[in-house]
Amino acid sequence: MTNRQNAAIALGILTAVLAVPGVSSASYSADSDTGIEALDYIENQHRSAREQQLTDEQKQLVKDAEEMGKHLRHPLDKTKAMPVAFEGDEMTYDERTGDFTAKGKVSILQLDAHRFQADAVTGNTQQQHIEVPGKAHILQMTPGQVRVTLDGYQVNYNYGLRTGTMGEAIGKAGSHYITGKRFEFYPDHIVVYKGTETRCGAKTPDYHLAADRIVLYPNDKVEMDNVKFYLKHMKILQKKHYVNENLGGENGGAPSFPRIGYNDSDKFWLKWHLDKDLGNHVQANAYLHATGEDGWRSNYDVTYSHAGLRTGVTYGHFEDSDDQWIKKEPSWVTSYDHRLGHTHFHYGLDGEYGRWYGQGIHSNHAYGGFRLSYDPIRWGRNKLELGTGYDITHESYDDSKVNGARFDAVLTRDIDARWAAYTGYHYSKKNEENSLFNFDTDDYSKKWEGGFSYRIDDRNRFAMGTRYDLDHSKWRNIDYYWFHDMHCAQMILRYKSMTNNWNVRLQFTPW
């Protein structure tokens, strides 16, 4: 049987072309002492919306698949391969053997929103096998699976077994741009040889990872052999083996890249988080921090994390939002978080014991705390977050002890697509007046915070955050922020008007 000029044949093939990681969601966190981190979700949602925005060809594929479903002659049997429509300028099909060929603008559309395009395709429907000797274009918009756009060569694929190979290819999977000299497809993972991965869409990415071998598991993890981290063309780090887990989690398993910036107290600074999995839920972390004013200010830890428990030893310098420093020499830190049964309540326990040094003072610092919070209460465009707790702090230097309750209530509101606002009340018995160290401690107990955010356009956002000292009836902070999205990075400018202090931060996406 031979048909020409966009002939259509219903064939059950091409059930699963690719299996690659889903869209990740690396989260932004503000450096703030005005509570404006309550609006961090704006940056995260805005970036996610940009990543989820469909291209014209993706929109067309979804439309074509829906239209195809309206013209099925028989009810859909989900136990069999999805129906497929073939189109081409010249096509042949042998019903006895299952052999087929297609030439000239070949398009294969599958009902679950796969599209496969090439100039020439051969295969066999009985063996469920296809071959493309030249260039192929693959598009996937299957609900519940990662979105894929991939261009490559020399495809050899068995859609029944969901296994195959592809030659040199380049494309995008979710929010990840990938390239490779050779791809191998399996039902539960994909292997890329001599490949690269980045979330920067520039022709020459601002940053990328390159590896001899990349193994991608959908919504789980990625493993790389002989991996190199690049900023532009400059190699900044190399590892023999690298595992990036939690691709489907909150931070999307996003690799860490350096953040650079400037402020009046530290001058130019660089921050970079590196980690190494030691096995059995144990991880070593290095939080590298170099400043132009004080030099090396890094800290390190070895931490065990599992089932809500996080405990470990940490050593090094730490800085709070008021640019106050403390050194732990070292310190044992523990926290535990858990939901109370099937209720909306969560509780947490925190503890720390170690040697602290700051302000010319050494002290054995002991801390214990209990936290209780309620799931965010939402109605309309509003969200209310409530939390309370009790803390005890003891210092060996002067045998001082501070204990008391704390309470937090924060209300946020999405006014419209451009405007958002927040307000909050906070109380803590512990303050700078009754504490030995002023690290991460306010000099008053009761405070009100509030502010707003305004989206100027797709690339710019302005925000203001304030803090009011209710103990002494005076303003403590009125800060202004400008967020500017660049090609593959974001610049954040903060001005603290009460102290005339500037802070500029540049960070690559993901954060």
C-alpha positions in Angstrom: 0.0 0.0 0.0 1.4 3.4 -1.1 0.1 6.8 -0.2 1.4 10.3 -1.0 0.7 13.9 0.1 0.2 13.8 3.9 -1.1 10.2 4.0 -2.2 9.2 7.5 -1.9 5.7 9.0 -3.0 4.9 12.6 -0.2 3.0 14.2 0.5 2.1 17.8 4.1 3.2 18.2 6.5 5.6 20.0 5.1 5.1 23.5 7.9 6.7 25.4 10.8 8.6 23.8 12.7 10.0 26.7 12.9 9.8 30.5 14.7 12.8 32.0 14.5 14.9 35.2 11.4 17.0 35.8 11.3 20.8 36.2 13.3 21.7 39.3 12.4 24.4 41.7 15.5 26.0 43.2 14.3 28.4 45.8 15.3 32.1 46.4 15.9 33.3 49.9 16.2 37.0 50.9 18.9 38.4 53.1 16.7 40.5 55.3 16.1 41.8 58.8 12.7 43.3 57.9 10.7 40.1 57.4 10.5 40.6 53.6 11.4 36.9 53.2 7.7 36.4 53.6 7.5 37.5 50.0 10.3 35.2 48.7 7.6 33.1 47.0 7.1 35.8 44.5 10.6 35.3 43.0 10.2 31.5 43.0 6.8 31.6 41.4 7.8 34.1 38.8 10.8 32.1 37.7 8.8 28.9 37.7 6.1 30.5 35.6 8.8 31.6 33.0 10.2 28.0 33.0 6.7 26.5 32.5 5.7 28.9 29.7 4.9 26.9 26.5 6.6 27.5 23.2 4.5 27.9 20.1 5.3 24.3 18.9 4.5 22.9 22.4 1.1 24.6 22.3 0.5 23.3 18.8 1.4 19.7 19.9 -1.1 19.8 22.8 -3.8 21.1 20.5 -3.1 18.5 17.8 -3.2 15.7 20.4 -6.5 16.9 21.7 -7.9 17.1 18.2 -6.7 13.6 17.4 -8.5 12.2 20.5 -11.8 13.5 19.1 -11.6 11.4 16.0 -10.8 8.0 17.5 -12.9 5.2 15.8 -12.8 2.9 18.9 -12.6 3.5 22.7 -9.1 4.0 23.9 -7.5 0.8 25.3 -5.0 2.0 27.9 -3.4 -1.5 28.1 -2.1 -1.1 24.5 0.3 1.4 22.9 -1.2 4.8 22.3 -2.7 5.5 18.8 -0.4 7.3 16.4 -1.0 9.3 13.2 1.7 9.2 10.5 2.1 12.0 8.0 4.7 12.4 5.2 5.2 13.4 1.6 5.9 9.8 0.5 5.0 6.7 2.6 4.9 3.0 2.1 3.5 0.3 4.5 3.4 -3.5 4.1 0.5 -4.9 6.1 1.9 -8.5 5.9 5.4 -7.8 7.4 4.8 -4.5 9.2 7.6 -2.8 7.4 7.1 0.9 6.6 9.1 3.8 5.2 8.3 7.5 5.2 10.1 10.4 3.4 9.8 14.1 3.2 8.6 16.1 6.2 7.6 13.1 8.2 5.6 13.8 11.3 4.5 11.1 13.8 1.9 12.3 16.3 1.0 10.1 19.3 -2.2 10.6 21.3 -0.3 11.2 24.6 1.3 14.3 23.1 4.5 13.0 21.5 5.7 14.3 18.2 8.6 12.8 16.2 9.8 14.6 13.0 12.4 13.7 10.4 13.1 13.7 6.7 13.3 9.9 6.5 12.1 7.1 8.8 12.1 3.3 8.5 10.7 0.7 10.8 8.5 -2.2 11.6 5.2 -2.0 13.4 5.3 -5.7 14.4 8.7 -5.5 15.9 7.8 -2.0 17.3 11.0 -0.6 16.0 12.0 2.7 14.1 15.2 4.0 12.6 16.2 7.5 11.5 19.5 7.6 9.6 19.6 11.4 9.5 18.4 14.2 11.7 15.4 13.8 14.1 13.3 16.3 16.1 11.5 15.0 19.2 8.9 16.9 21.2 7.2 15.5 24.3 4.3 17.1 26.2 2.8 14.0 27.8 0.8 14.9 31.0 2.7 14.0 34.2 6.0 13.6 32.4 8.8 16.0 31.8 8.6 18.3 28.7 11.2 17.5 26.2 12.5 19.2 23.0 15.5 17.3 21.5 17.3 17.5 18.1 19.7 14.7 17.3 20.9 12.2 14.7 20.9 8.4 14.0 18.0 7.3 16.1 17.4 3.6 16.7 14.5 3.0 19.0 12.2 0.2 20.2 9.1 1.7 21.5 7.8 -1.6 22.8 10.8 -2.1 25.1 11.3 1.7 25.5 15.0 1.3 24.8 17.2 2.9 22.1 20.0 5.1 21.1 20.5 8.6 19.6 23.6 10.2 18.2 24.8 13.7 18.9 21.9 15.7 20.3 21.0 19.0 21.9 17.8 20.2 23.5 15.9 20.9 26.7 14.3 18.7 29.3 12.1 20.6 31.8 14.2 23.6 32.7 17.5 21.8 31.9 19.4 22.4 28.7 21.4 19.3 27.7 23.8 18.2 25.0 25.5 14.9 24.4 27.6 12.9 21.9 25.5 9.8 22.4 22.2 9.1 24.2 21.0 5.7 25.5 17.3 5.4 26.5 16.0 2.9 29.1 12.6 2.6 30.8 13.7 4.2 34.0 16.7 6.3 33.1 18.8 7.9 30.3 22.5 7.8 29.8 24.4 10.7 28.1 28.0 10.4 27.0 30.3 13.4 26.7 27.4 15.6 27.8 26.7 19.0 29.3 23.8 20.2 31.6 22.8 23.7 32.5 19.8 25.9 33.3 21.2 28.8 31.4 19.7 29.1 27.9 22.4 31.3 26.3 24.3 30.0 23.3 27.4 30.2 25.4 26.0 29.5 28.9 27.1 31.6 31.9 27.7 28.3 33.7 27.4 24.6 32.9 28.4 21.1 34.0 30.3 18.8 31.6 30.8 15.1 32.2 32.1 12.0 30.5 29.0 10.1 31.5 25.7 11.4 32.8 23.0 9.1 34.2 19.6 10.8 34.7 16.8 9.2 36.7 13.4 10.9 36.3 12.5 13.1 39.4 15.1 11.3 41.4 18.8 12.1 40.9 21.6 12.5 38.4 25.0 10.8 38.6 28.0 12.2 36.7 31.5 10.7 36.1 34.5 13.0 35.7 32.4 16.1 36.0 33.7 19.7 35.5 31.9 22.9 36.7 32.4 25.8 34.3 31.7 29.6 34.6 31.7 30.6 30.9 34.8 28.9 29.6 36.6 28.8 32.9 36.8 25.5 34.8 36.3 26.2 38.5 35.9 22.7 39.9 36.4 19.1 38.9 35.1 15.9 40.6 35.7 12.2 39.7 32.1 11.4 40.7 29.2 13.7 41.4 25.6 12.8 42.6 22.9 15.5 42.5 19.9 14.1 44.3 16.3 15.2 45.0 15.6 16.4 41.4 11.9 16.3 42.2 12.2 18.0 45.6 11.9 21.5 46.8 15.2 22.7 45.4 15.1 20.5 42.4 18.5 19.0 43.1 20.0 22.2 41.6 23.8 22.3 41.7 25.2 25.1 43.7 27.0 28.0 42.0 28.9 30.9 43.5 27.1 34.1 44.6 29.0 37.3 44.5 28.2 40.8 45.8 29.1 44.0 47.6 28.1 45.7 50.8 29.5 48.5 52.9 30.7 46.2 55.7 32.2 43.2 53.9 33.1 45.0 50.6 33.2 42.5 47.8 32.3 39.0 48.8 31.9 35.5 47.4 29.7 32.7 48.8 29.6 29.1 47.6 28.1 25.9 49.1 29.8 22.6 48.3 28.7 19.2 49.7 29.8 15.6 49.6 27.6 12.6 50.3 29.4 10.3 52.8 26.6 7.7 52.8 24.0 6.5 55.4 22.4 10.0 55.4 25.7 11.7 56.3 26.8 14.7 54.4 29.9 17.0 54.6 29.2 20.7 53.8 31.6 23.6 53.0 30.0 27.0 53.1 32.8 29.0 51.5 32.7 32.8 52.2 35.4 35.2 51.3 35.2 39.0 51.9 37.3 41.9 50.9 37.2 43.4 54.4 37.8 40.4 56.6 39.2 37.7 54.2 38.2 34.1 54.7 35.0 33.7 56.7 33.9 30.1 55.8 32.3 27.4 57.9 32.1 23.6 57.6 30.0 20.8 59.0 29.4 17.1 59.0 25.7 16.4 59.4 23.4 13.4 59.7 19.9 14.0 58.3 17.0 11.5 58.3 13.3 11.4 59.1 13.1 15.0 60.4 16.3 14.7 62.5 19.3 16.8 61.6 22.4 16.7 63.8 26.1 17.2 63.4 29.3 19.2 64.2 30.0 22.6 62.7 33.1 24.8 62.8 33.9 28.2 61.4 32.6 31.8 61.0 28.9 32.8 60.8 27.3 36.1 59.8 23.8 37.4 60.6 21.7 39.9 58.6 23.1 42.8 60.7 26.6 41.8 59.5 27.5 40.6 63.0 30.0 37.7 63.2 30.5 34.7 65.5 33.0 31.8 65.4 32.1 28.3 66.5 35.1 26.4 67.6 33.3 23.9 67.2 29.6 23.4 68.0 27.2 20.5 68.1 23.9 21.4 66.5 20.7 19.3 66.5 17.1 19.9 65.3 14.0 17.8 64.9 10.8 18.6 63.0 7.6 16.5 63.0 3.9 16.8 62.3 1.6 16.0 65.2 -0.3 13.0 64.0 -2.8 13.9 61.3 -3.4 17.4 62.6 -2.3 20.8 61.1 0.3 21.3 63.9 4.0 20.8 63.6 6.5 20.8 66.4 10.3 21.1 66.5 13.2 20.7 68.9 16.5 22.6 68.7 19.7 22.3 70.6 23.3 23.5 70.4 26.3 23.2 72.6 29.8 24.4 71.7 32.5 27.0 72.0 31.6 30.4 70.7 33.9 33.4 70.1 32.8 36.9 69.3 33.3 40.5 70.5 36.6 39.4 72.1 34.8 36.8 74.3 35.1 33.0 74.5 32.1 31.2 76.0 30.6 27.7 76.2 27.3 28.4 74.5 24.3 26.1 75.4 20.9 26.5 73.7 17.7 24.5 73.8 14.3 25.4 72.2 10.9 24.1 71.4 8.8 25.2 68.4 5.1 24.8 67.6 3.5 26.0 64.4 0.3 25.5 62.4 -0.1 24.9 58.7 -0.6 28.1 56.8 -4.2 29.3 56.9 -5.3 30.4 53.5 -8.5 32.3 52.4 -8.8 34.1 49.1 -5.5 35.9 48.3 -4.5 35.9 52.0 -2.1 33.6 54.0 -1.6 33.6 57.7 1.3 31.8 59.4 1.4 31.3 63.2 4.2 30.0 65.4 5.3 30.0 69.0 8.0 28.4 71.1 10.2 28.6 74.2 14.0 29.1 74.4 16.7 28.6 77.0 20.3 30.0 76.5 23.2 29.6 79.0 26.7 31.1 78.7 29.7 29.9 80.7 31.5 33.2 80.4 29.3 35.1 82.9 27.0 32.2 83.9 24.1 34.0 82.4 20.8 32.3 81.6 18.0 33.7 79.4 14.8 31.7 79.0 11.3 32.7 77.8 8.7 32.4 75.1 8.5 33.7 71.6 5.6 34.2 69.2 5.3 35.0 65.5 2.3 35.9 63.3 2.8 36.8 59.6 0.0 37.7 57.1 0.7 38.0 53.4 -1.7 39.1 50.6 -1.5 38.9 46.9 -3.3 42.1 45.9 -3.1 41.5 42.2 -0.6 40.3 39.6 1.8 43.2 40.3 1.2 44.0 44.0 1.8 41.9 47.2 2.1 43.0 50.8 3.0 41.5 54.2 2.7 42.4 57.9 3.9 40.6 61.0 4.2 40.7 64.7 7.1 39.0 66.5 8.0 38.6 70.2 11.1 37.1 71.8 12.1 37.2 75.4 15.7 37.0 74.3 17.2 40.2 73.1 20.6 42.0 72.9 20.2 43.6 76.3 19.9 40.3 78.2 22.3 38.2 75.9 26.0 37.9 76.0 26.4 37.8 72.2 24.4 40.0 69.8 24.7 37.5 67.0 21.3 36.9 65.3 19.6 38.7 68.2 17.5 41.9 68.1 18.2 44.6 70.7 14.4 44.7 71.6 11.8 42.0 72.2 8.6 43.2 70.5 8.6 44.2 66.8 6.2 44.9 64.0 7.3 44.3 60.4 5.6 45.2 57.1 6.2 46.0 53.5 5.1 45.5 49.9 6.3 44.3 46.5 5.6 45.8 43.1 6.3 44.0 39.8 7.4 46.7 37.3 7.7 44.4 34.3 8.8 40.8 33.5 12.5 41.6 34.4 12.2 44.1 37.3 10.6 44.2 40.7 10.7 46.8 43.5 10.1 46.1 47.2 10.2 47.8 50.5 10.5 46.2 54.0 10.2 47.9 57.4 10.7 47.0 61.1 9.3 49.0 64.0 10.5 48.6 67.6 7.4 48.4 69.8 9.5 48.4 73.0 10.9 51.9 72.3 8.3 53.2 69.8 10.8 53.9 67.0 11.6 52.8 63.4 14.6 50.5 63.2 14.7 49.5 59.5 13.3 50.9 56.3 14.9 49.0 53.5 14.4 49.2 49.7 15.0 46.4 47.2 15.4 46.2 43.4 15.3 42.8 41.7 16.6 42.7 38.1 16.6 39.5 36.1 19.4 39.2 33.6 20.0 36.4 31.0 20.9 33.6 33.4 21.4 35.5 36.7 19.7 38.0 38.9 21.0 41.2 40.5 19.5 42.3 43.8 20.2 45.8 45.1 19.3 46.6 48.8 19.5 50.0 50.4 19.1 50.2 54.2 18.0 53.8 54.6 18.3 54.0 58.4 22.1 53.2 58.3 22.8 54.4 54.7 24.1 50.9 53.8 24.2 49.4 50.3 24.2 45.7 49.4 24.5 44.4 45.8 24.1 40.7 45.1 24.6 38.8 41.9 23.5 35.2 41.8 23.3 32.6 39.0 20.1 30.7 38.3 19.5 28.4 40.1 20.1 29.9 43.5 
